[in-house]
Amino acid sequence: MQRSPIRHCRECGSPVVYRLPDDGDNKPRAVCTACTTIHYENPLNVVGTVPFWGEDGRQVLLCLRNIEPRRGKWTLPAGFMELGETTAEGARRETSEEAGASIEIGPLFTLMNVSRVGQVHMYYLARLLNDRFDPGHETIEARLFTEDEIPWDEIAFRTVRETLECYFSDRRQGRLGFHTIDVG
Amino acid sequence: MQRSPIRHCRECGSPVVYRLPDDGDNKPRAVCTACTTIHYENPLNVVGTVPFWGEDGRQVLLCLRNIEPRRGKWTLPAGFMELGETTAEGARRETSEEAGASIEIGPLFTLMNVSRVGQVHMYYLARLLNDRFDPGHETIEARLFTEDEIPWDEIAFRTVRETLECYFSDRRQGRLGFHTIDVG
């Protein structure tokens, strides 16, 4: 998601201009030409889970996207964090909305910077409580994959691929860690 | 920071109303009454460091705030993450801006949800390369404190106190970990 520039003031509706504010700030901001309100634009968090199942967590749950971007590609359940929730609560909500999966949420597993698009992606480990799924309208199909079955060329986002690679690599080494990655 | 409601559309300047959008979303959003643009509001990231110095990192660098909120209280260097930077780059920038400190940035140390105000705070460990500081206009004074010297009743934010407590506790145990905390 590349963001479009702000055109009008959220307070009074007048046009804004991008300029250095008068408060000593060293970055251009959208400043209202009428009421001088400064509008800040900041990175967004995307939160999700790695839902696992079976002996030694050998299967993970992926969702076939029914919405753009990347409709028809596979993803871990994830979405934009909302006001009023924690990162873990957001991850749980997305897992429920996109996969209808029941989980016991675990520790944070990956934190990835996608600075090119102004996003931070965070994935939590999540033990599936059963293997019955009930995907919402954003998902065509939700199913379990072993490492060998993962459709690596059909993964929707690089952060999902990175997280899956970390997951199976950690499983082989017998210890799930915490990974910070700059995706660029 | 409690955020004020959006009043006008950033695209066309017309008034917005808070309502359920027509796309199946289940949360009220600010929707433009003229062009129907939907305006999302999401949590913000605050990024900073725990700059340490001396044998076994026994001293940490705190900054006496020269700006509101909490002017005259002590904080770790931190501020809002900006577009175009990673969490670690933002933490480094804030450490430079607020303390003028030279650091070697280390791993992520704390990730704290402050869902009441829609914020996620992240602190990185940072080894100070020297003990000369050059605080910017946001800081009255930057100085090193041992655990015994920390002005616990004069700490600006709860996330700073939590991070400092984790730091000294981990140091006593001889191992710096990664901590996720819900501050409420």
Interface residues (C-beta under 8 A of the other chain):
Chain A: S4 I6 R7 H8 C9 R10 E11 C12 G13 S14 P15 G24 K27 H39 Y40 E41 N42 P43 L44 N45 F80 M81 E82 L83 G84 E85 T86 T87 A88 E89 P107 L108 L111 N113 S115 G118 V120 H137 F178 T180 D182
Chain B: S4 I6 R7 H8 C9 R10 E11 C12 G13 S14 P15 G24 K27 H39 Y40 E41 N42 P43 L44 N45 F80 M81 E82 L83 G84 E85 T86 T87 A88 E89 P107 L108 L111 N113 S115 G118 V120 H137 F178 T180 D182
